[in-house]
Amino acid sequence: MGLLIAIITTICWSLGIFPFTEAAKRFGTGALNQYRLLLAWIFISIIACVYYGISPWQLAVSPSSHNYLYLGLSGIIGFTIGDFFAFNSFKMLGPKLGSLYTTIAPCATLILGMLVLDEHINLMGVFGLLVTISGVIWLTLSKKDAEEAKQHGFKRNKAGIIYGIMGALCQGCGLVLTKLGFQKTGELSEIPTLQAVWIRLLFAFSAAMLISVISKNFISNSKIIFTNKNKGLGYMLAGTVLGPVLGVSFSLIAITHLKVAEAQTIFALLPIFVLPFNYFFYKERITIPSVLACLMAVWGVFILIWRESIVVWI
């Protein structure tokens, strides 16, 4: 059951990339990020209240200030900023290469964990990190794959690559801050996982709204959404339901049935799942370099996740 739910989670996240890519093309990344975070927060609020059997007031007052501080920062960096970069990457590079850049996030988490959480890395972990980065570089530089992607409206430009890297770094940083949000004086706090997601989304959409107000884009972004410009509302709704709502909810269920490392291993298969979906949605051929590069990047993530077990086994 845990394995099946983990696979469903990865499928949801993989599928969610495509409607978000289309919504980003139609609405622009700023408007999309602003309102899909609000929509996701509303959905998660309902799910959390029903799942835990508590009122919205209890959902808000039970976390500590420590939880709010670190989980709030995590939401802003991971969702507001990180997903802004990621959506731009998907829009420019395409879902195939854009999803591959997400494999850099565990590498960023590992490095930041060493600096912030006093975690350690062995030689096997360094090897896994290099393997993942090599896979990403391989597909990025593949001329054959670049030509195939160009025929479907995607191109290998510096901005898309930078956005992909920054998105992965922000997601990695967000995960470290999330872990800090669960810890208090070295011990795990009592806050339930779904409630932590609720806090992250609360701060994420609030930050996105504030940024749009400061940049004087709030009215224009709102007009784009509420007038359903270029008919992108359905795509935004589909991406929100598949990703932040179903994906997150199923991932929490999967972790209750599997060890965290086992669940993360299945989740890391996202770029592999994206390949056939990408062919279905955009008719972009699956090239040999894309398959090998994805396998290499995912293999590197597997090594990172299981590095301690691998060392013991050797």
GIKA-V100190 format. One record per residue. D_LAST is the distance of its C-alpha to the last C-alpha in Angstrom with 1 decimal. Layout:
d_last
D_LAST
D_LAST
This chain:
d_last
30.4
27.9
26.2
29.7
30.9
27.9
28.7
32.4
31.6
29.9
32.8
35.3
33.7
33.6
37.2
38.4
37.6
40.4
43.3
42.4
42.4
45.8
47.1
46.1
48.1
51.1
51.2
49.4
46.2
48.1
50.2
47.4
45.1
48.0
49.0
45.9
44.5
47.7
47.6
44.0
45.0
47.9
45.9
43.2
46.0
47.5
44.2
43.2
46.7
46.7
43.1
43.6
47.3
48.4
51.1
50.5
51.8
49.2
46.5
47.7
48.6
45.7
43.0
43.2
44.1
40.5
39.3
41.9
41.2
37.5
37.5
40.6
39.1
36.1
38.5
40.5
37.6
35.4
38.2
41.4
40.0
36.7
38.1
41.1
38.9
36.9
40.1
41.5
38.4
38.7
42.4
42.0
38.8
38.8
36.5
34.0
33.1
34.1
31.5
28.8
29.5
28.7
24.9
25.5
26.4
22.9
22.3
25.6
24.8
21.6
23.7
26.7
24.7
23.7
27.3
29.0
26.8
25.0
21.6
18.7
16.3
13.2
12.5
10.6
13.8
16.0
14.5
15.2
18.6
19.5
18.6
20.9
23.6
23.5
24.1
27.0
28.5
28.4
30.5
32.7
33.7
34.0
37.7
37.8
36.4
38.7
41.7
40.9
40.6
43.8
45.8
45.0
46.0
42.8
42.1
39.6
41.3
40.3
41.5
39.3
36.2
37.0
37.7
34.4
32.5
34.7
34.4
30.6
30.8
33.4
31.4
28.4
30.8
32.5
29.3
28.8
32.5
32.2
29.6
31.9
34.7
33.0
32.6
35.4
35.2
31.5
31.9
31.9
35.4
37.3
37.8
36.9
34.7
37.5
39.8
37.4
37.6
41.4
41.5
39.4
41.7
44.8
44.1
42.9
46.1
48.3
46.8
47.2
50.8
51.5
50.2
52.5
55.5
55.0
54.6
57.6
55.8
56.1
59.2
58.2
54.8
56.5
59.1
56.4
54.8
58.0
59.8
56.7
56.8
55.8
55.0
51.6
51.9
50.5
47.4
46.9
47.3
44.9
42.2
42.7
42.6
39.5
37.5
38.4
39.9
38.3
34.9
34.7
36.1
33.8
30.8
31.9
32.3
28.9
27.2
29.2
27.8
24.1
21.6
22.1
18.7
19.5
23.0
22.0
19.8
23.0
25.2
23.2
24.4
27.9
28.2
27.5
30.2
32.5
32.7
34.8
36.7
37.6
39.0
41.0
42.5
43.0
42.9
40.5
38.8
35.0
34.2
31.2
30.2
30.3
28.0
25.4
25.7
25.4
22.3
20.7
21.8
20.6
17.2
17.0
18.2
15.6
12.9
15.1
15.7
12.2
10.5
10.0
8.6
6.1
5.2
5.5
3.8
0.0
